[in-house]
Amino acid sequence: MTLFRNSAFQSALEILLIFAIFFVEGAWPVPDTNEAHYVLKTIHFWNKEVVPNDPFLQSADAHWTFYYTIGWLSLWLEPEVFVWVGRLFTWLLLAWGWQQLGRATVARWGAAALAAAIFACVQERFHMAGEWVIGGLEAKGLAFAFLWFALASMIRGHWGRALLLLGAATAFHVLVGGWAVIAAACYWVSLGSERPLLAKLRFPLVGMIVLALPGLIPALTLDWGADAETIRWARTIYLFRLGHHLSLIRIPPDYFYRFVLLVICWALVEQLAPERQRRQALRRFTIASCGFACVGAMLSLLEWINMPVAASVLRYYWFRLADVMVPVAFAVGGTMLAVGSPVKENWRLKVPVFLAIFLTSFHLAGCIWQRFSPGIPRGDQDRVADYEAWRDVCRWIETSPAIPRDSRFLTPRMAQTFKWYAKRPEVVNWKDIPQDARAIVQWWQALCEVHAYRDLTGELRWYTSLAQSGTEHVREVALRYGAHFAVTVSWPPLELPVLYRNKVYVVYRIQRESEASGNPPASNSQMGTQADSQTLTRADHAP
């Protein structure tokens, strides 16, 4: 019994409970939605021999801190093992940060675990702009962990420590940390005469800036050397590709409505839950994040007025922080409403909270069921015609001595795990959009030239498959982009030598190594001209 009363043991046990919740929530089969994209970039940063000659992997690197703190493990670990080690470390740090946030607000043992369960459920099911915290291995998971620590420090009034932690969050992910810094500044201003003097915070402020530099420098230098027209065009492409994260016009309406419902529920919880003073920092920080989202919503209207200006301002993910902080504030407030006062005094008020806890339990039970019956990795769901056939053809390519390791492939547009499974470079796919302006324009040009055509009205249309595009088209783009092979669905057949075939996919040899130029065109072709900006302004023109 003495052991269970030990505060250090209680803290460790609470962290493990939260970690278990995060594990159940995020332990999807590898690769998860973004892992084939981000993790391979991290691995390639340390070992250029991993999938050489791939245009995306050779593009500019944006997450230096993540690469240097986590990526080096990939030199000794297989990719899947590296992912699991990185996931477990991220979830453990998130759990520790969440426990500190829970202790700073609810201050009752076990309450932080309950809040974590509510947060995991609500954040997955009520986000508006596709933001997530608990999931695959990515830099922003660690950035959010430092944000939890920073919030706990702000709630306790430890501003110096909070600033340093915000600097660490920015180092890992400049947008997560950057928006958090602005929200913290809004909270600081709202304190009025109670706020700490900047003079007393000058050294922590300098420390925050220094810590943030590894995140700021790559972000600020991504577009160096690119002309203004290339930058303008790249930002327009970026908005089109990631509009469901960036613009209210492109966010599905039901996502918007459910998020508004969550905001209303949070506002009610804030009024009903006890100890409102203890949640002051969290509440005002969350209100600031909602303010950013409102500004983003208004800026979205620029799409109808001036597309280039809209693309320039919307690329900062105005909805990101609110997508996370509203679920955080709701989870903390709901937990305090559930455990903060005797049931007999406020049982009518607690019924909705207990209902939310009941539904959260169903959510976690569903996650547990999925963990014991793993299916198709989310990186492949709805992106390949047949998962087993896709794994089979990638396995054959990986092990085939007839295919050199640096031979480029033309691959299905929506498939995003070819490099992960086949360990071979590819010309282009829909997921692998680079971060620097020149590479973004080249990516869009390649995507259009390989996978698109113009109909009789001049509209850009996607081929359903490379096979549909025809033999001559495949030969032409392969020569232009240095591709030696193609993998596509087997029907309709192409007039090219077949190296391998299964029930769905076929591998074609297009040309010998000496025949491929490997040099993309220096200027925009007819398919990738600026006339496409009219297409990109259309919110309904989705792939």
N, C-alpha and C positions, 0 to 999 in steps of 0.2 A: 504493500500500500504506500510505503514511503516513496518508492520509485515513481509511482503515478502522481505523487504530489510534487515531485521535483519539477521546477519551472522549465529547466533545460530539456528534460525528457518530454514534458508536455508540448513544448514548442516543436521539438523534432517529430513527435507523433502527429501533431497537427499538420506540419509540412508534408509528411508522408501521406496523410489522408488527402490533402489537396493534390499532391503529385499523382496519387492513384486516380483521382477524378480527371485530371488532365490527361493521364495516360489512356483511360477509357475513352475520353472524348477524341483524342487525336491520333491513336495508334492505327491509322489506316495502312493497308499494304503499301510497300515501296514499289514504285515511286508515287508519291502523292501529287496533287495537281501541279504544283510549281517545282517539284524537286528535280525532275529531269532537266529543267531549265536552269535553276539556280545552283544546284549541287554540281552539275557537270561544269558550269562556269567556274566554280570554286576549285574543283579538282584540276581543271585545265590551267588555272592560275599557277598552281604549284608544279604541274608536270605537263609541258607542252606536247609530249608524245602521246598523251591521252586524246584520242580523236583529233589527230592533226588535220590541218587543211580545211577546217570548218569555219565558214565566214562568221557565224555568230560567236563561237568560242574565241575567235581572234579579234573580236571587237573590243572597245574600251571597257575596262573594269571599273565598277562603280562602288563596290563595298569592300574597301581595303581592310577595315578593322575586322570584319567577319572573316575574310580570307586569312589574315595573319593570326587570329586568335583560335579559329576552329579548323580552317582549311588544311593546315599542315598535317593533321591526322590522316588525311587521305593518302599521304605518301606511304603509309604502312597498313591501311585498312582497305578492304574491298569496298566498292561504292555502297552496297547495301548495308554493310556493317558500319561504315562511316556515317550513313544517314541515321541509323538507330542510335549510335553513340551521341551524335549531335542532337537528335530529338530528345533523348533522355536528359542530357545536360540542360537543354533549353527548358524543358518542362520542370525540372528540379529548380532552376533559377526562378522561373515564373511562379512556382509554388511557394518558394521562400519569400519572394517579393509580395505575393498575394497575402501570405500569412502576416507579414508586417503591416500591410494595408488594413487587414481585418483587425489586428490587434489595436491599431491606431483609431479605429472607428467603433467597432462593436465591443471590443475588449472583453470578450467572454470566450472561454475555451470551447473549441468546436464550431463556433459561429462562423469563422472564416472558411471552414470547409463547406458549411451549408451555403454561404454566399458564393463560393467557387462553383458549386453545382448549379446554382441558379444562373450565374454568369455564363457558364459553359452552354447551357441550354438556350438562354435568351440571346446570347451573342450570335449563335449559329442560326437561329430561326427568325430573328427580327432585325438583322442588319439591313441596311438600305443600299450601300454601294459596294457590297462584296468584300468588306474587310473581315479579316479573321485574325485571331491571336494564337489559338491552340490548334496546331496542325503540323504540317511538314517542316523540314529543316530549312530555315531562312533567316536572314539577318534581322528582320523586324521582330521575330519572336524574342530575341535577346534584348532588343530595344524596348519592347513593352515591359519586360522584366525590370529593367532599370527604371522605367516610368513608375511601376508600382512602388519601388523603393523610394523614389523621389516624392511621390504623393504622400506616403507614410511620413516622411520627414517634414513635408510642408504642414501636414495636419498637426504634428507635434511641435511646430514652430522652429524646426532646425533648418533654417533657410540656407545656410552655408553648405550643409551636406546635400540638401535638395538640389542646389545649383550644380554641384559636381556630378551628381547622379544624372541630371538632365544632360550634362555634357557627354557623359558616357552613352546615354541613349542616342544622342545625335551622332556620335562616332559610329555606332552600329547601323543606324538608319536615319539619314538626314531629315526625311520628312516626318517620321514619327517623333524624333527628338525636337525638330524645329517647331512643329505645331505645339508640342508640349511646352516648350520654352515660352512661346507667345501666350498660351493659356495661363501659364504660371505668372507671367507679367501682368495679365489682366487681373488675376486674383490678387496680386501684390498691390496693384493700383486700387482695387476695391476695398482694401483694408483701411484706407484713409490715414488717420493719425496713428492707427495701431500698427501700420506697416513698419518693418525694420528699415533703418536708414541705408541708402545705397553706399554711403561711406564705410559702413561696417561690413558691407558685402563685397567690397572691391576685390579682395583677394579670391574669394570663391567665384566671383564673376570672371576674373582672369583665368582661374583654373577651369571653369566651364568652357570658355572659349578655346583654351589649349586642348582640352580633352575632345572637343567637338571637331577640331581641325581634320583628323583622319576621315571624318565623314563629309566635311564641307569641301575640302580640296578636290577630291575626285568629282564631286557634283558640279563644282564651279568650272572645272577644266574640261568637261566632257565635250563642249562645243568649240573649244579653242581651235582656230585654224579654218573653221567653216564660215563661208560667206553668209550674208544676211538672208539671201533668198533660200539657201539650203536649210538654214535654221527655221525660217518661217514654214517652209514646206514640211520639214521633219515634225514640227509641233502639230501641224494639221493632221498628219498621218497618225501621230501618237494619240490624238484625241479620237480619231476614228477607231483605232484599234482598241483603245482602253476606255471608250466613252462610258461604259457601264460603271466604271469607277469614278469618272471625272465630271460628268454632266448630268444634271437632273433631267434634261430632255431625253437622255439615252438610258436612264435607269428605268427598269420595268415598273409600271404604276403600282402593282401589288406590293412590290418591295417598299415603295415610298409610303403607301398607306399603312403597312404593318409597322414601319418604323415610327410613324406619327402616333399610332396607337400605343407603342411602347413609351414614347415621350409623355403622352397623357397619363399612362399608368405610373410612370416615375414621378410626375408632378403630384399625383394623388398620394403616393407613398411618402413623398417628402413632407406633405402636410400632416400626415397621420402618424408617422413614425416618431418615437420619442428621441430625446437628446439631439435636437437639430443643431445645436451649437457645435457638437463634436464633428458633424458632417459639413461644416461650413466650407472648409477648403475644397472638399470633394464636390460639393454642390456648385460652388462658383466656378471651379475648374470645368465642370461639365457644362454649365451654362455658357461659358466662353466657347467650348467646342461646338455647341449648338449654334452659337453666333457665327462661327466660321462656316458651318453648313448653310446657314441662311444666306450669307454672302455668296457662297458658291452657287446656291440656287438662283440668286439674282444674276450672277455672272453667266450662268448657263444661257440666259436669254440672249446674250451676245452672239450665240450661234446663228440666230436669225437676222442679226444686224451686220456683224463683221466677223467672219469665220477666223481669219488669222489672229485677230485680237483675242477672241474667245479661246483659241488653242493655246495662246501664250499664257493666259492667266489661269485656265482651268487645269493645267498640267501639274498643279501643286497639290492635288488631292484634298480639296476643301472639306470633303465629307469623312475623311479617314478617322479623325480623332473622335467625332461624334458617334460614328459607327461602333466605337469601342467604349467610350466613356458613358454613354447613356445606359448600356447594359451593366457597366460597373456600378454606377450610382443606383440603379434599380435593384441590383443584387444586394448591395450593402444596406440600402434603405429597407428593402423587404425583409432582410434578415433581422434588422433591428426591430421592425414592427412585429416579427414573429416571436422574438425572444426577449424584447426589451421591457415588457411589463406583463403582469399576470393575466392569463387567459380570461379569468372571470371578470376582469375589468373592461376588457376590450374585445370580447370574443367575436362580436359582429364585425369589427374592423379586421380581425385576423382571418376570417373565413377566406377572403380572396387570396391572402398570402399562403395559407395552408393548401388552397387549391393549386396555386403556382408551384408549391413544393411537391405536391402530388404529381403534377404534370412533368415537373423536372425529373422525378424518380422514373417515370415512364420513359423519358428521353434517355436517361443514363442506362436504363434496362435495355433499351433498344440498341444502344452503343455496345453494351456488353455482349449482346447476342451477335452483333456484327463482328466483334473481335473473335468469337469462337467459330464463326463461319465466314472467314474472309473470302471476299469475292474478287472481282476485277479491280486492280488499283485505279484510284480516281484519275491518275494521269492518262489512263487509257479509256475510261468510261465515255461512251458516246463519241469517241474520236477515231476508232478503228472499226472496220467492218466486221471483223471476227477476232476476238482477243487471242484465242488459242492458235489460230492460223497466223496471226501477226507475230506472236512469240516464236512460232515455228520458223517462219521465214527469216526473222531477225537472228535466230540462233544459227540457222544455216549460213547466213552471211558472216556472222562473227567467226565461225569455225572454218570457213571455206578457204583453202590455200590459194584458190584462183582469184581471190579479191584482195589486193594490197590494202594495208591499213590506212593509207592516205587517199584512197579512191573515193571520189565524191559520188553521191547518189541523188537522183531525183526521187522524191518520196511523196506520199499522199499529203495534201495540204494541211489537214487537220491533225494528222498523227504527230505527236510530240515526244515520243519515247524511242525513236529510231536510234539515235546516238547512244541512248542508255543501254539498249539491248544489243544492237548490232556492232557497237564500237567503231562505227564508220562515219565520216563526215557527210553532210547533206547540203544541198544548195540553199534550201529555204523551207520553212514551214510557218504556219500561222502563229504559233506560240512564241517562237524565238525572236522577238523584236529586240534589237539592241538598244543601248541607252544614249549613244552619241549621235549627233545630228546627221553626219555624213553616212554613217552606217544604217541609220533608220531609213534614209532616202534610198540607199542601195537595197535594203531589205524589201521595201515596198515595191521597188522597180522589179526585183527578181520575182517576188510573189505574183505580181501582175503578169509578167511575161511568161512565167512557167504555168500558172494555174488559172489564168483569166483570158477572156476574149471580149470583144465588143459586139453587141447585137446590132440589128439594122438601125436602131434609133441612136446608137452611140453609147448606150449604157454599158457599164462594166459588169460582166457576168462571170461567175466561177464555173469552171469545168467540174462536173461531178467526180471526175477522176482523171489521172494522166492518160489512162487508156482511152477515154472519150476524146481527148485532144488530138489524137491521131499520130501516126508514125513520124510524119515529116515535122510536125511541131516538136515532138520529143527530141528528134535528132537536132533540130535547130537550136533549141534552148540548151541542150546538153553540150553542144559545141561552144556556145556562147559562155556558159558558166562552168566549163571544165568538169562536167559530169561524165563518168564512164559507165555507170550502170543506172538502172531504174527499177524501183519496186512499186508495183501498182496492182490493182485488182485484175483478175485474169480475163475479164470480159468488158468490152470487146478486145480481141487479141491485137497485138501490134506486130508489124512485120520486122521483128528484130530477133536475134538469137536468144533462145530461152536457156537460162542456166539452171533454174530451179522453179518448181511449181508445186503448190499445194491446193487444197480445195477452194481457196479464196484468192491468194496472192501469187504473183509470178515475178521472178527476177530476170530482167533483160540485160544483155550486154549491148551498150549503145555504140561505143567506140573504143579503140585501143588507147593506151595511155598517151602515146605520142601524138594522137589526133586532137586532144582536148586543149583548148587555149587556157582555160581557167581564169580568164580576165574578163570581168563583166564590162559592159559598155561604159564609156566615160561620161556619156550624157544620157538624159532621159530619152527613152524610146517613145514610140507612139502610145504604147500601153501605159507608160508611167509618167505621162506629161502632166503639166499643171491643170489641164482640163479636168483631171480627176478630182480637183478640189470641189467641183460641183457635186460629184458623187459623194465625197466625204462629208459634205454638209447634210446629207440625208440621214436622219436618225434611224430610218427603217431599212437602210441598206446594210444588212448584217450578212455575215458569211453563211 
